[in-house]
Amino acid sequence: MEKTDKTTPLNCKQEGIPPIPKQHRMKKLYTQATGRSGHTTQKADNSLIESAYMRVLAQVKGILAKPSLLVFERDQRVDNTHNAFTVHSFLCRSFFFELSCDISCNFYVEYSFPSHPFPEKETILKLLLTYSLDTRAKEIELKPDFNTFCDAVFKLQDKKFISLL
C-alpha cells in the first residue's frame, strides 16, 4: 500500500501562525458534502464512510484503552478555523486516524502507525477491512516521523482536545 506524507500537526496553532481570518475561510467541505441536493450516491457513500470511521474509532479506543493513554481528538465538522477539509482527527502514541472531505466532496480516511511494532496493529488493520474502509482509507507517513508528529500535536494543540482515554 502506497504511503503519502502529512507534515502539519493536525491544523494546530503553530507558533506565530494564527487561525485563518474569517473573511478568508473556505466553507467547510463537510457542510457542502452533506447539504447538497441531489448527489444521492455520493451522499450515501459519504454517510457509509463516516459511520464506518466512527465505528472503527470506537472499537480502536476500546482496543487501545489504558488508564494513562494520552489522546488528541477533535471533531471539526463545522470548524473551519484552520482548514476546510478535516472532519475528525484522532491521535495517540500508537495510532493516527483522520476523516476528511476532498474538494469534490468525497470522504476519505487516512491512518498511520509508529514504526515500532505493537500487537494491536493487526487488529486495527482488520477492523479497516471489516468496515470496508480499505477502499477509502490510505496509510500515510507522518513527517518527520510518527513520534515527532505526536510530540508537536500534544505540544501545540489546544488542551481542550487532549485528554486521557
N, C-alpha and C positions, 0 to 999 in steps of 0.2 A: 504494500500500500504506500503510495507516494505521500510524503510529508511536506507541508508548507510552513512558512515562518510566521510567528506572531511576536512582535517586539515591544509593543506598548503594553504596560502593565494594566490591562483591563480598564482603560479610559480613566485612569487615575489623575488626580490633580498633581501633575509633576511640578516640581519647584519652579515657580515663576511662570507657569502656564495656567492661566485662568480658564474657567469654562467658556464655551463659545458664546459670544454675546447673543441675546435673544433675537435681535433683528437679522442675524446671520445664520440662525439654526435652520436646518432642514427639518421638515415634518418627519416625525418618527415613522419609519417604513412599516413597523408592526401595525400602526394605526391605519395606514393606507392599505396594507395587505388584508386586514380583517374587515375593513369597512367598505371595500369596493363592491359595487353592484356587478352582477354577472360573475364571470371568472369562477364558476362554481367548482370546477375540477381542481383548480389551483387552491381555492379556499379549503376544500375538503382535504387535499394533500397537506396543506399547511397545518390544519387542525390535527391531523393524524401525527404529524411530526412533533408538534408542540406537546400533545398529550403523551406521546411515547417518551419524549425527552423528560417530562415531569415524572412519569412512572419510573423510568430508569434512574433519575436523580433520587427519588425517594428510596429506591432499593439500594443504591450506592451508599446513601447516608447510613442505612442500616448495616451494610457490609463493613463500612469503614468506622462505624461508631466506636469511639473511645472517649473516656471522660475528659481527656485533655487535648482532643484534636481541634486545632485552630482552623477555622474555615472563613473564607470570604464568599459571601453570597449576595447577589444584587439582582433584583427584578427591575429591568429597565424598559418595560413595555411602552411606557409613556414618557420616560425621562430622556430627553434629547440634549442634555447639558453638555455631553461630550461626543456623542455620535448618534447617527440616525439608524444604525444597523443592528446593534446588540439588543437582544430581547431579554436574555437572562444569563448570568455568569455564576459559576461555582468553582472554587479552587481550594484545595488543601494540599498538604505536602506530598500526597501520593496520587492526585488526580486533578485534572483541569477539564471542565465541561462547560460548553457555551452554545446557546441557541441564538442564531442571528437571522436576519432577513436581508436578502440582497436587493439590489436596485430594481430588479424585476419582480419583487415581492414574493420570492421563493424562500421558504425557510430552509435552513441547513444547520448542522451541528458540527462543532469542532471539539476535539478532545486531545489530551496529551497525558503522558505518564513520565515520571522521572526515569533516568537511565538505569538506576539500580533496580534489580528485580524485587518484587514483593508478591506474596501469594494471592492477593485479591485481584491482581491484574487480569488473569484469565477469566475469572468470574465476571468481571465488569465487561470484558470484550464479548463474552457470551450473551450478556444482557443486551448489548447493542444489536446482536443478531436476532435475539428473541423478539425484540420490538421492531424489527425491520428498519432499524436506523442505519444499518450498514450501507444502504444505498444513498442516504442523505447525510452521512457523517464521514468526517475525514480526520485522520490523525495528523496533528500538526507538531512542529518542533518549536518550542518556546525559546526565545532568544534573550540573552546569550546562551542560557541553559535553563532547565526547569527550576532548579533551586534559586538561582539569581532572580528569575522572574517572580517566583513566590515571595522572596525577600522584598522585592520592590513593591509588590501589591500590598503586602502586610504593613509595609512602612508608609506608603503614600496614600492608600485609600482611606476614605472617611471611616472612622472607627465604628460607626453605626452599622456598617456592612460586614464587620468582622466579629466573630463570636466563637464560642466553643460548641462543638457539635453535640 
